Amino acid sequence: MYFDNSATSFPKPECVYNAVMDYMKNVGASPGRGTYAKAEEANRLLYQTRKAAARLFGAPRPSNIVFTANSTEAINLVIKGILRQGDHVITTSCEHNAVWRPLKKLEQSLGIVVHTIPCSPDGSISVKDAESLLSPLVRLAVFVHSSNVIGSVFPVGELTEIARKHGVPVLVDASQTAGCVPIDVEELGVDYLAFTGHKGLMGPSGTGGLYIRDGLVLDTLKEGGTGSMAVSPFQPEDAPDRYEAGTINMAGLAGFKASLEFIDETGIEEISRHKQSLITRLMEGLESESDIIMYGPPSGVLRSGLLSLNIGGASPYDIAALLDKRYGIMTRAGLHCAPQAHRVLGTVETGTLRVSVGWFNTKQQIDTLVLALKEIAQELR
Ligand SMILES: Cc1ncc(COP(=O)(O)O)c(C=O)c1O
């Protein structure tokens, strides 16, 4: 029984496996690199994948979507493509290392100044706190849409509104929310949205991307062949080619196209409702167990399909091992690459046990998990 969907979703929809295999066996060619029929087919596949991603996020054009290996690469592209010597940046106190480490690296190498909006243990942040940190020196605001440890969903629209008033572009790390809650970049006023294909979006690993608002241009993270403007010694100016140097992961993207279509057909609202109802059932099921500490927002508040918990003073690693060995239940223990979020919760020394649900989890599975956690809690008393 798999409950580690915030790390990577499993299983994938059947159409994803089929699409990867179909591309590998029947297409094979690289997009943008040839004029024969199979290369044209690869071009079409790539374009349709871009179109499906643009549609999911409400982007006006497929060319607003740049494909990367994952959200980590997309986040690095924006942070390193914008920030220069001495720039100020605002972020939150619960970022994943995908944001936190690039910022710390630039703090060391370029002397950037990082201001953090404090996140409360219940997963809330204050828009007023964010506003108080904005100044003419701030060049970028970057924040996670939902922490992969705490699970609350931040008020992106309110945050972008105040950032906009100060002329500060906003990068949102949607690694946990893409494919979990509806996202409309136009409605939310987001300038850059980083997403990863293999989590809630149910695609293969090695896929992901970045939405870039029309008219914004970043410095490149890498340069090389794009299949376009080959005579020029420099990267093309226009997205997406500008940011996609090197042969793209077409096999992965063929699968990603299938998963995006699966989400479109199923309905993102339906997926969101399903995950929310599973997490609510889990939290309500555990409520009576006083030794089980559940972190983040209370039951009923919107979450990105995950719950961090601890049982008394027991090691979450021991509990995860017991769940796996005795019950065949897969969860994740530790810091989840986000020590900052654990500082907020006060769990940086111990870590937490994280349960994260996906589209294919069922109520019955949640009930089995609840019983197993209760049994373990009672044994530990
Ligand atoms: C909030 C958040 N940001 C970024 C990432 C990085 O995702 P990836 O490893 O796919 O780049 C993760 C992965 O766990 C995450 O949860």
The ligand as an SDF file (V2000), in Angstrom:
LIG
                    3D

 16 16  0  0  0  0  0  0  0  0999 V2000
    7.9100   21.5780   -2.1360 C   0  0  0  0  0  0  0  0  0  0  0  0
    8.8950   20.9020   -3.0350 C   0  0  0  0  0  0  0  0  0  0  0  0
    9.6850   21.6370   -3.8370 N   0  0  0  0  0  0  0  0  0  0  0  0
   10.5630   21.0700   -4.6770 C   0  0  0  0  0  0  0  0  0  0  0  0
   10.7030   19.7140   -4.7510 C   0  0  0  0  0  0  0  0  0  0  0  0
   11.6930   19.1230   -5.6960 C   0  0  0  0  0  0  0  0  0  0  0  0
   11.0610   18.3040   -6.6360 O   0  0  0  0  0  0  0  0  0  0  0  0
   11.9660   17.5440   -7.7120 P   0  0  0  0  0  0  0  0  0  0  0  0
   12.8730   16.6520   -6.9240 O   0  0  0  0  0  0  0  0  0  0  0  0
   11.0080   16.8030   -8.5570 O   0  0  0  0  0  0  0  0  0  0  0  0
   12.7060   18.5970   -8.4450 O   0  0  0  0  0  0  0  0  0  0  0  0
    9.9360   18.9000   -3.9140 C   0  0  0  0  0  0  0  0  0  0  0  0
   10.1270   17.4310   -3.8890 C   0  0  0  0  0  0  0  0  0  0  0  0
    9.9220   16.7810   -2.9040 O   0  0  0  0  0  0  0  0  0  0  0  0
    8.9970   19.5040   -3.0490 C   0  0  0  0  0  0  0  0  0  0  0  0
    8.2100   18.7790   -2.2500 O   0  0  0  0  0  0  0  0  0  0  0  0
  1  2  1  0
  2  3  1  0
  2 15  2  0
  3  4  2  0
  4  5  1  0
  5  6  1  0
  5 12  2  0
  6  7  1  0
  7  8  1  0
  8  9  2  0
  8 10  1  0
  8 11  1  0
 12 13  1  0
 12 15  1  0
 13 14  2  0
 15 16  1  0
M  END
$$$$
